[in-house]
Structures are given as structure tokens and as C-alpha cells.
């Protein structure tokens, strides 16, 4: 039936931009796969400057599609990891109803958390979200 047909498949790349003040991206690469309304994102990011306040929350924009708004601003969760054998683990989350996402420390989303975002480290993220 029509409801069982795959109506859209797309692969591509995108370039995220950091929106948290005093952060500068030195290298980034984003790739996505869109199947129907579901978008799966994988990306890499490294920073040449961070704000120096031990902040463990970094926000970005520039996803290839905005997500559908569900439950008034909650998030689509995913995972982020510092790219080393003993790297810290972070939460990646996409804000519903937008093309915004963030990377947060596993132990909190405010300054002073144990894991901080730093220069000289590479981070990878993966998450999926529903688009309109």
C-alpha cells in the first residue's frame, strides 16, 4: 500500500556552526541520512578556542533539516564522545522544532561539571530526529 512505501531517501553533508560565545571550531564535518521523515546525523568537531570558564555545554546550529515540534521543546537525545581510548562521554541533544543541537557533559549541563569541552580534543556525535 502507499503507506508502506519509502517516500524519500537522501544522504548528504552539512557544516555545523557553534553558537556558544567564545568558542571557535577548528575542524568539523557532518553527514546525514534521511529516510522518510527520520534524519540520522553523524558529525565530528574540534575546537581551537573555548570560553575558558569550564563550561560543559556547547550549542550549535546548521542541521540539514529542522525537527518536528513534539512535547513543547524537549530534546531528541544522542551520544557524543571525546575521540580517544579514554575519552569523556557527553550527551548530544537536538532541540525539537529547530535546527539547533548541543553537546553537554554527562554529569550536568552547567559550568563546573567534571567533563569540560576543551581544545586539543576531537569530538564525535550521533543522534536521530524526526523532521516534518
Secondary structure by P-SEA (a helix, b strand, c coil): cccccccccccbbbbbbbcccccccccccccccccccbbbbbbbbbbcccccccccbbbbcccccccccccccccccccccccccbbbbbbbbbbccccccbbbbcccccccccccccccbbbbbbbccccc
